[in-house]
Amino acid sequence: LNPIYVFGREKFFTLCEEVGISGVIVPDMPFEEKGELASIANKHGVEVVSLIAPTSENRIEMIAKDAEGFIYCVSSLGVTGMRSEIKTDIKSIVETVRKYTDIPVAVGFGISTPAQAEAMARVSDGAIVGSAIVKIVAEHGENADQALFDYVQSMKQAVQKAGA
């Protein structure tokens, strides 16, 4: 959130619009602060994606009813990164979210393997992967193209296998 404020909110979303960005994820922004940022973003055709973590049904309802674009359902608490297993009952959280909105729900945080992506896509509309991609780029540098392609293909096939 701070980089957007330091850069300038209006300037940031003007540039987003100019380069064709349709949505942003601001992971450190509390839901209670979304309205002010979203009003500026929306003027430029940019949606501010809501994150829903394992929390109370009342809070899930409040966030889901205000969401735009898609909902980023956080698979576990803590910092993002690769995990060997995801223990949160994601299916239950996604079902709760779907009681209050019909926009897509994608699951992220800790997803790094095709098996994890498939499992998350079976209970949601998709899987979000970040840290594993960053790791590939860090390992391969400027020569990451093929490794990224292969990885993304394997993840895509896993999500498609799940029917998402």
N, C-alpha and C positions, 0 to 999 in steps of 0.2 A: 504494500500500500504506500509506504513512504516513497519509493522511487517515482510513483505516479504523481504524488503531491510535490516532490522536489522538481520534477520535470515540468509540472504544470498540468492540471487535469484537462483543461480545455485544449491545450496544445497536444497532449498525449492522444486524446480521442479524435482530434482533427487529423493527426497523422495516421491513426488506426483506420479512419475512414478513407484517407487518400490511398493507402496501400491495400485496401480490401479486407481488413480484419473485421469479422462479423461478431466475434465474442472474445471476452477475456475472462480469465480465472485469476482472482486475487485471493490467494489462499490465506493470507494473514488478516483479511478484512472481516470483522465481526458482522453478522447479519444486520445488527442494529445500525450499522454505518453504511449499508448498501444503498439506501434510497438516494442519498445526496450524490453519490458517485454514479449510480445508474441513470439519474436524470440527465446528467451531462453526457454520459455514454450514449444513451438512447437518442439524443439530438443528432448524433453522428452515425446512427444506424448500427451501433455496437451494443450487444447484450452483455450483461454482467452475470456470469454463471454462478449459481448458488451452490455452496457445498453443504452437505448434510452428513454429520458424523453420528456415530451411535449416541443417541440422546433420547429425551422424553418424547412421547407422541405429540404432546402439545407443541413442542418446539419444532418437530418435524412438520406438523401441519402448518405452522406459521411460515416456515421457510418455503415449503412446497407451494403454498398458495401464492407466494410472491415471485416464484421462480420464472425465469425466461430462458429460452434456448434449450437447455437440458439441465438436469441436476447431476452434479458430481457427488456421488455417494462415497464417502470415505470408508474404506474397508476396515480400518483400525485406527486407534488413537496413536499419537506420537508423530515423529517426523516421517516424511516420505522416504522411500527407499525400497530395496528388494528384501523380501521376506521369504523364508523357506516354507512357511504355511500361514494361512489367514484363518484366524480362529473366530472372528466375529460372525454372528448369524446374519449375514448379508441378506439372505432371502427374506427374513422377517422385516428388516429395515426397508428394503425395496417395496415389499407388500404394503407397509405402512405409508410410504411416500405415495404409492399409486392410489391410495384411498383419497388423496387430496389434490392430485393433478394427473393429467394425462400426457404431459411432456416426457420425452425420453429420460431414462435414468441410466447413467453409466457409472461403473464402479472403478475406483482407483486407489492408490496407495499400496505399494508392496507387490504389485503384479509384475512378474518378470518372466514367467515361463508360459509356454503354450497351454499346459494343463491348467494353470491358474486362470489364464485368460478365458479358456473354455468354460471353466467352472463359474466364473463371474458372469459370463455372457449367457449362461443357462438361466440365471435368475434375474438378469437385467437386460438392458438394451445394448450393452457394450462394455468393453474394458478399456481403462485408461492406463497407459504405460509411459513413464517418464524416466526414472532413474536408470533403468536398464539400457535405454537408448543413449543417455548421457555417458554411461560406462563404455559402451561400444565406441562412441566418438573419442573418449579419453584414451582408450586402448589403441585405436587405429589411426587417430588423427586425420590428416587429409586423405588417407586411403581407406576411410570408413565406408565408402559407398556400397561395396558389395556385401560387407558384413551387415550393414544396416538393411539393405534390400532383403537379404536372406532372413534376417531376424523378423522384420516386419511381415514378410510373406508367411513365415511360420505362425506368427500371432494372428494374422488375418485368417488363415486357414482354420485355426483353432476356434476363432469367434464365429466363423461361418458354419463350422461343424456344429456349434451350439445352436445355430438358427438365428443368431442376432444379426 
